[in-house]
């Protein structure tokens, strides 16, 4: 859903307050400037004008930093490259790059927790960020959907080396400091990287430009080309396995991944072996099943970037339905805020007594995003009287965040889900209905409202809501799947099979849709067709475990020895997954 007040104004103007009225479903927004100005980054301009960094005051040569006004001067350090080094290193006092929270406020995919953006405020105090999971990112962390810069940059070697935005971008115009390869050659040795033996293209050609291999572009909104800021080395060797893009094939569209892999290895030798944790995360992001120990090894790897580890925490529900406290507590108390945030969000998998014990301290965390995540998972738990006041404060922050986002269907659905948890079904129904009104093209509103009616035995209402959703969103696989489940409950098997088949066609990467489709065929006394279809479908998926188990069951049920052996042949693909 797009509108200026909700989607554009906080970053394309400054001093914005949305003033959304949920009851009237209307905005009364106001702002200081119609475009980005000094206030967007510097905040308190009167204070800035009084200070001795202001041009008009002409003080002696002092470099103090005024409270609340960012400064990116680094008088005690610089990037230096020794004659024997390929790349520069920072020499001097440790850099303070917290000013980048101002940049991330707009250059990120995130859910706002406040009404408008305030300069010089920690990013995690104003937003809860989207992490590196599908479908927004490719399995290796390259950008896919419109995710901006935050997620890609935080996983980069540049970020790990303390490179910041203003090393490449002018602090006021935001334009690149140098055009072409000269920008990269500020730190990377020309004699190593700006030569044909490295890039294998003619000098000054598009293929010889660093950014075209290491910062490929995606086009958004039909006109806006944005570069990936993870600065990855092209890996065609991974593309066939994980369906990830690589810069070679993006340009040489008539060639194959194997062609690119062969040439890259001929020029540069075998690629550097991925961290085991990175490889496992890529498997996880393509729907492959990991054992819990494998999954936890991703999170525990200090050599992996923090945002990737936080993503792995967020995805723990893919691997397990419950967590013991000893697994999660190290991350609930971790000094890295992103790890605490992900742990607080996934703490829904803890036992109730452990939630209260280990989430209560996070109600006082210094970052609002962590406080509201803790409050969300403590809503239906018995909070001690000692912690009740701080819970109420954090819960108020949570409700304010939900109110701020209630102009969208997702925001109203969050309110409805919370109401359902505390068994306020009338309020939940109202929220889900409003979700459909404010955003008719948000599939979650229809699915959630249908679930409410299902719990109330409202068969007619369930069908009406889901069919209305399908009318508005005919390409929503989830809506067709939900309608298929409804038809199963009504014992309308043939119609259900058609719905599952439609869902499967719309989302061929989702093995759950195929699994349910095959089960429905079998349940409709079409067992031979089910087995035949399953054999054809199973090749489409990285995550085959559930489908293989189904194939073994169906072939055994039909006493089909040949097919049973065929499905058994897959079981070698991951001994760790099968555990036998």
C-alpha positions in Angstrom: 0.0 0.0 0.0 1.5 3.4 -1.0 0.6 6.9 0.2 2.8 9.9 0.8 2.1 10.3 4.5 2.9 6.8 5.4 5.5 5.6 2.9 7.4 8.7 1.6 7.2 11.7 3.9 9.4 10.7 6.8 12.4 10.4 4.5 11.5 12.9 1.7 10.7 15.7 4.2 12.0 16.5 7.6 10.3 17.2 11.0 7.4 15.0 9.9 4.6 14.0 12.3 2.1 11.8 10.6 -0.8 12.3 13.1 -2.7 9.3 11.8 -6.3 9.0 13.2 -7.2 5.3 13.3 -10.9 5.9 13.9 -11.2 8.3 10.9 -8.6 6.5 8.8 -7.1 9.9 7.9 -3.9 11.8 8.3 -3.3 15.4 9.7 0.4 15.4 8.9 2.8 18.3 9.3 6.5 18.8 8.6 9.2 21.4 8.7 10.5 21.2 5.2 9.1 19.6 2.1 12.5 18.1 1.3 15.5 16.7 3.1 17.4 19.6 4.8 19.9 20.2 7.5 17.5 19.2 10.3 17.2 15.7 8.9 20.8 14.9 10.0 21.7 17.7 12.4 18.5 17.9 14.4 18.7 20.8 16.8 19.8 23.7 14.5 19.5 26.5 17.0 21.9 24.7 19.2 24.2 24.1 16.2 24.1 27.8 15.4 25.2 28.7 18.9 28.1 26.4 18.9 31.7 26.9 17.9 31.5 24.5 14.9 29.1 27.0 13.2 30.8 28.9 10.3 29.3 32.3 11.5 30.9 32.1 15.0 34.5 31.7 13.7 36.0 30.4 16.9 39.6 29.4 17.4 40.5 26.0 15.7 38.6 23.8 18.1 36.9 20.5 17.1 34.5 19.8 19.9 31.2 18.1 19.1 27.9 19.7 20.2 25.5 17.4 21.9 22.8 16.3 19.5 24.6 17.4 16.4 26.5 14.8 14.4 30.2 15.2 13.6 32.2 13.1 11.2 35.6 14.8 11.7 38.3 12.3 12.4 41.3 14.4 13.5 43.1 11.5 15.1 43.1 8.9 12.3 43.1 8.1 8.6 43.0 5.3 6.1 46.6 4.3 5.2 47.9 1.6 2.8 51.5 0.3 3.3 53.5 -0.5 0.2 53.1 -4.2 0.8 49.3 -4.1 1.5 46.5 -4.6 -1.1 44.0 -2.6 0.9 44.2 0.3 3.3 43.7 0.0 7.1 42.4 2.5 9.6 45.2 4.0 11.7 44.4 6.1 14.7 41.8 6.1 17.4 38.8 3.8 17.0 36.1 5.3 14.8 32.7 6.2 16.2 30.3 5.4 13.4 27.1 5.7 15.3 26.2 8.7 13.1 25.3 6.2 10.5 22.1 5.6 12.4 20.9 8.8 10.8 21.6 7.2 7.4 20.0 3.9 8.3 16.8 5.6 9.4 15.9 6.1 5.8 18.2 3.7 3.9 16.6 0.5 5.4 13.6 -1.7 5.3 12.1 -1.3 8.8 9.0 -1.0 10.9 8.7 2.4 12.6 8.2 2.6 16.4 7.8 6.4 16.5 5.8 9.0 14.7 8.4 10.5 12.4 12.2 10.3 12.4 14.3 12.2 14.9 17.9 13.0 14.1 20.7 11.7 16.2 18.5 9.0 17.8 19.7 5.4 17.8 18.3 3.4 14.9 16.9 0.7 17.2 15.2 3.2 19.3 13.0 4.3 16.3 12.7 1.2 14.2 12.6 -2.6 14.2 14.7 -3.6 11.1 14.0 -6.3 8.5 16.8 -8.9 8.5 18.3 -11.0 5.7 15.6 -13.6 5.2 13.7 -14.7 2.1 11.9 -13.4 0.1 13.4 -10.0 0.6 17.0 -11.2 0.1 18.6 -13.9 -1.9 20.0 -16.9 0.0 23.5 -15.4 0.1 22.3 -12.0 1.4 22.2 -10.2 -1.9 19.4 -7.7 -2.2 16.2 -9.0 -4.0 13.2 -6.9 -3.1 13.3 -3.2 -2.2 15.4 -3.4 1.0 17.6 -0.3 0.6 21.2 -0.4 2.1 21.2 -1.3 5.8 20.9 -5.1 5.6 23.5 -5.5 2.8 26.0 -3.1 4.3 25.9 -4.6 7.8 27.0 -8.0 6.3 29.9 -6.5 4.3 33.6 -6.7 5.0 33.6 -2.9 4.6 31.3 -2.5 7.6 33.4 -5.0 9.6 36.5 -2.9 8.8 34.8 0.3 10.1 34.2 1.9 6.7 31.3 4.3 7.0 29.0 6.0 4.5 31.0 9.2 4.3 34.2 7.4 3.2 32.5 7.2 -0.2 29.7 9.8 -0.1 30.0 13.5 0.4 28.5 14.4 3.7 26.2 17.1 2.3 25.5 16.3 -1.4 25.6 12.6 -0.8 27.2 12.2 -4.2 30.2 9.9 -4.7 33.4 11.6 -3.8 35.1 10.2 -6.9 33.6 8.9 -10.1 34.5 5.5 -11.5 37.1 3.1 -10.1 38.9 6.0 -8.4 36.5 5.8 -5.6 37.5 2.2 -4.7 41.1 2.9 -5.4 41.2 5.3 -2.4 41.7 2.2 -0.4 42.3 -0.7 -2.8 45.6 -0.9 -4.6 45.3 -0.1 -8.3 48.3 -2.3 -9.1 46.3 -5.3 -7.7 42.7 -4.6 -8.6 42.6 -2.1 -11.5 44.4 -4.4 -14.0 43.1 -6.8 -16.6 44.5 -9.9 -14.8 42.0 -9.1 -12.0 38.8 -8.0 -13.8 39.5 -9.7 -17.2 37.9 -6.9 -19.2 39.1 -4.2 -21.5 40.3 -1.1 -19.7 37.5 1.5 -19.2 34.8 -1.0 -20.3 31.7 -1.6 -18.2 33.2 -5.0 -17.1 36.3 -3.3 -15.8 34.3 -1.1 -13.4 34.6 -2.4 -9.8 30.9 -1.7 -9.0 29.5 -3.7 -11.9 31.0 -6.9 -10.4 30.9 -6.1 -6.7 27.9 -3.8 -6.4 25.4 -5.1 -9.0 22.2 -3.1 -9.4 18.5 -3.9 -9.0 15.9 -1.7 -10.5 12.9 -0.6 -8.4 9.8 1.4 -9.2 10.7 1.0 -12.9 13.3 3.8 -12.9 15.5 3.6 -9.8 18.7 1.5 -10.1 20.2 0.7 -6.7 23.5 -1.0 -5.9 24.0 -3.8 -3.5 26.2 -2.7 -0.6 27.3 -6.1 0.6 30.3 -5.8 -1.8 30.4 -9.5 -2.5 32.7 -11.4 -4.8 30.7 -13.0 -7.6 30.2 -16.7 -6.9 28.8 -18.5 -9.9 29.8 -21.7 -8.2 27.0 -21.1 -5.7 24.4 -19.9 -8.2 23.3 -23.3 -9.5 23.0 -24.8 -5.9 21.2 -21.9 -4.3 19.6 -20.0 -7.2 21.6 -16.9 -6.3 22.4 -14.2 -8.9 26.0 -13.5 -9.9 27.4 -10.5 -11.8 28.9 -12.6 -14.6 25.6 -14.1 -15.8 23.7 -10.8 -15.1 25.8 -9.3 -18.0 26.5 -12.4 -20.1 22.9 -13.5 -20.3 23.6 -16.0 -23.0 26.1 -17.9 -20.8 25.6 -20.5 -18.0 26.7 -20.5 -14.4 29.0 -23.4 -15.3 30.7 -21.3 -17.9 31.2 -18.4 -15.4 32.4 -20.8 -12.7 35.0 -22.4 -15.1 36.4 -19.0 -16.2 36.5 -17.5 -12.7 38.4 -20.6 -11.5 40.8 -20.4 -14.5 41.6 -16.7 -13.7 41.6 -16.8 -9.9 41.8 -20.4 -8.8 39.2 -22.1 -6.6 37.1 -19.6 -4.6 37.7 -19.2 -0.9 35.8 -21.7 1.1 32.7 -20.3 2.7 32.4 -20.3 6.5 30.5 -23.4 7.5 27.9 -21.1 9.2 27.4 -19.1 6.0 26.8 -22.2 4.0 24.3 -23.5 6.5 22.5 -20.1 6.6 22.2 -20.3 2.8 20.7 -23.8 3.1 18.3 -22.5 5.7 17.3 -19.5 3.5 16.4 -21.9 0.6 14.1 -24.0 2.8 16.5 -26.9 3.5 16.0 -28.6 6.8 18.8 -28.3 9.4 19.3 -30.1 12.6 19.0 -27.9 15.7 22.7 -28.3 16.4 23.5 -27.1 12.9 21.2 -24.2 13.2 22.7 -23.1 16.5 26.2 -23.4 15.1 25.3 -20.5 12.7 24.3 -18.3 15.6 27.3 -19.1 17.7 29.9 -18.3 15.0 31.6 -15.1 16.1 33.3 -15.0 12.6 30.0 -14.5 10.9 28.6 -11.0 10.7 26.1 -10.0 13.4 23.1 -9.4 11.1 23.5 -12.9 9.6 23.6 -14.4 13.1 20.5 -12.3 14.1 18.8 -13.6 11.0 19.5 -17.2 12.0 18.0 -16.5 15.4 14.9 -15.1 13.8 14.6 -18.3 11.7 14.8 -20.7 14.7 11.1 -21.5 14.3 12.0 -23.2 11.0 14.0 -25.8 12.9 12.2 -26.2 16.2 8.8 -25.5 17.9 10.3 -25.0 21.4 13.5 -23.7 22.8 15.2 -24.3 26.2 16.3 -21.2 28.1 20.0 -22.2 28.0 20.0 -22.0 24.2 18.6 -18.5 24.0 19.8 -16.8 27.2 23.3 -16.0 25.9 21.7 -13.9 23.1 19.0 -12.3 25.3 21.9 -10.9 27.3 24.3 -10.4 24.4 26.1 -7.0 24.1 25.2 -6.9 20.4 21.8 -5.2 20.2 20.7 -7.0 17.0 21.2 -10.4 18.6 19.2 -9.3 21.7 16.4 -8.1 19.4 16.2 -11.3 17.4 16.3 -13.3 20.6 13.6 -11.3 22.2 11.4 -11.8 19.1 12.0 -15.6 18.9 11.5 -16.0 22.7 7.9 -16.9 21.9 9.4 -20.5 21.7 10.4 -20.4 25.4 8.3 -22.0 28.1 6.1 -19.4 29.9 8.1 -19.5 33.1 11.3 -18.9 31.1 9.7 -16.0 29.2 8.9 -14.2 32.4 12.3 -14.9 33.9 14.5 -13.9 31.0 12.4 -11.4 29.0 11.5 -9.2 32.0 15.0 -7.7 32.2 14.7 -6.6 28.5 11.7 -4.5 29.4 14.3 -2.0 30.6 16.7 -2.4 27.6 18.1 0.9 26.3 16.6 0.3 22.9 12.8 0.6 22.3 12.8 -2.1 19.6 14.0 -4.6 22.2 11.6 -3.4 24.9 8.6 -3.8 22.7 9.7 -7.2 21.4 10.0 -8.4 25.0 6.6 -6.9 25.9 4.9 -8.6 22.9 6.0 -12.0 24.1 5.0 -11.3 27.7 1.4 -10.3 27.0 -0.2 -13.5 28.2 2.3 -14.4 30.9 2.1 -13.8 34.7 4.4 -10.8 35.3 5.6 -10.4 38.9 4.3 -7.3 40.7 7.9 -6.1 40.9 8.1 -6.0 37.1 4.5 -5.0 36.3 5.1 -1.2 36.1 8.0 -1.6 33.7 6.0 -4.1 31.6 3.1 -1.6 31.4 5.6 1.1 30.2 7.0 -1.2 27.5 3.5 -2.4 26.6 2.4 1.2 26.1 5.4 1.6 23.7 4.2 -1.5 21.9 0.7 -0.3 21.5 1.9 3.2 20.4 3.9 1.4 17.7 0.9 -0.6 16.6 -1.2 2.6 16.5 1.4 4.4 14.4 1.4 1.6 11.8 -2.4 1.1 11.8 -2.8 3.0 8.6 -1.6 -0.2 6.9 -3.3 -3.6 6.9 -0.3 -5.2 8.6 -0.6 -2.7 11.5 -4.3 -3.5 12.0 -3.6 -7.2 11.8 -0.9 -6.9 14.5 -3.5 -5.3 16.7 -5.9 -8.1 15.9 -3.4 -10.8 16.6 -2.7 -9.3 20.0 -6.4 -9.2 20.8 -6.7 -12.8 19.8 -3.9 -13.8 22.2 -5.8 -12.3 25.1 -9.1 -13.8 23.9 -10.7 -10.5 22.9 -12.3 -12.0 19.8 -14.7 -9.1 19.1 -11.8 -6.6 19.1 -9.7 -9.0 17.0 -12.5 -9.3 14.4 -12.9 -5.5 14.3 -9.1 -5.1 13.7 -9.0 -7.7 10.9 -12.0 -6.1 9.2 -10.4 -2.7 9.4 -7.2 -4.3 8.0 -9.2 -5.2 4.8 -10.8 -1.7 4.7 -7.5 0.2 4.9 -5.6 -2.2 2.7 -7.7 -4.4 0.4 -4.6 -5.9 -1.2 -3.1 -7.2 2.1 -3.6 -11.0 2.1 -3.1 -11.3 5.9 -6.3 -9.4 6.7 -8.4 -11.9 4.9 -6.6 -15.0 6.2 -6.7 -13.7 9.8 -10.4 -12.7 9.6 -11.2 -16.1 8.2 -9.4 -17.7 11.1 -11.6 -15.8 13.6 -14.7 -17.0 11.8 -13.4 -20.5 11.7 -13.0 -20.6 15.5 -16.6 -19.4 15.8 -17.9 -22.1 13.3 -18.8 -19.4 10.8 -18.5 -21.6 7.7 -20.3 -19.2 5.4 -18.3 -16.2 6.6 -15.0 -18.0 6.1 -15.8 -18.8 2.5 -17.1 -15.3 1.8 -13.9 -13.6 3.2 -11.5 -15.9 1.5 -13.2 -15.6 -1.9 -13.3 -11.8 -1.6 -9.6 -11.9 -0.9 -9.0 -14.1 -4.0 -11.1 -11.7 -6.0 -8.8 -8.8 -5.0 -5.6 -10.9 -5.0 -6.0 -13.6 -7.6 -2.3 -14.3 -7.5 -2.0 -14.9 -3.8 -0.9 -18.5 -3.2 -1.6 -18.2 0.5 -5.2 -17.2 -0.1 -5.8 -20.1 -2.5 -4.1 -22.4 0.0 -6.3 -21.1 2.9 -9.4 -21.6 0.8 -8.3 -25.1 0.0 -8.0 -25.9 3.7 -11.5 -24.5 4.3 -12.8 -26.8 1.5 -11.1 -29.8 3.1 -12.9 -29.1 6.3 -16.1 -29.0 4.4 -15.2 -32.3 2.7 -15.2 -30.8 -0.7 -12.2 -32.7 -1.8 -12.2 -32.0 -5.6 -12.5 -28.3 -5.2 -9.8 -28.3 -2.5 -7.4 -30.2 -4.8 -7.9 -27.5 -7.4 -7.2 -24.8 -4.8 -4.0 -26.5 -3.7 -2.9 -27.0 -7.3 -3.4 -23.3 -8.0 -1.4 -22.3 -4.8 1.3 -24.7 -5.9 1.5 -23.1 -9.4 1.6 -19.6 -7.9 4.4 -20.5 -5.4 6.3 -23.4 -6.8 9.1 -23.0 -4.3 6.9 -23.8 -1.3 7.0 -27.5 -0.5 4.1 -27.2 2.0 1.7 -26.5 -0.9 2.9 -29.6 -2.8 2.8 -31.7 0.4 -0.9 -30.8 1.1 -1.8 -31.2 -2.6 -0.4 -34.8 -2.6 -2.2 -35.6 0.7 -5.5 -34.3 -0.7 -5.1 -36.5 -3.8 -4.4 -39.5 -1.7 -7.4 -38.7 0.6 -9.6 -38.5 -2.5 -8.7 -42.1 -3.4 -6.3 -41.0 -6.1 -3.3 -42.6 -4.5 -1.5 -43.8 -7.6 -1.8 -40.3 -9.1 -0.6 -38.8 -5.8 2.6 -41.0 -5.9 3.2 -40.2 -9.6 2.7 -36.5 -9.1 5.0 -36.5 -6.0 7.9 -38.1 -8.0 7.6 -35.4 -10.6 7.3 -32.6 -8.0 10.0 -33.6 -5.6 12.8 -32.5 -8.0 11.7 -28.9 -7.6 12.7 -28.5 -4.0 15.9 -28.1 -2.0 14.0 -29.2 1.2 12.9 -32.7 0.3 12.7 -34.4 3.7 8.9 -34.0 4.4 8.1 -34.9 0.8 10.4 -38.0 0.8 8.8 -39.2 4.0 5.4 -38.8 2.3 6.6 -40.7 -0.7 7.9 -43.6 1.5 4.5 -43.7 3.3 2.5 -43.7 0.0 4.7 -46.3 -1.7 4.6 -48.5 1.4 0.8 -48.1 1.6 0.5 -49.1 -2.1 3.1 -51.9 -1.6 5.0 -50.3 -4.5 8.6 -51.7 -3.8 10.2 -49.9 -6.8 8.9 -46.5 -5.8 9.8 -47.1 -2.1 13.4 -47.8 -3.2 13.4 -44.7 -5.4 12.4 -42.5 -2.4 14.9 -44.3 -0.2 17.7 -43.3 -2.6 17.2 -39.7 -1.5 17.9 -40.4 2.1 21.7 -40.2 1.8 21.4 -36.5 0.9 21.8 -35.3 4.5 22.6 -37.8 7.3 22.5 -35.0 9.8 19.0 -34.1 8.8 17.7 -37.7 9.0 19.6 -38.6 12.1 19.8 -42.3 11.1 
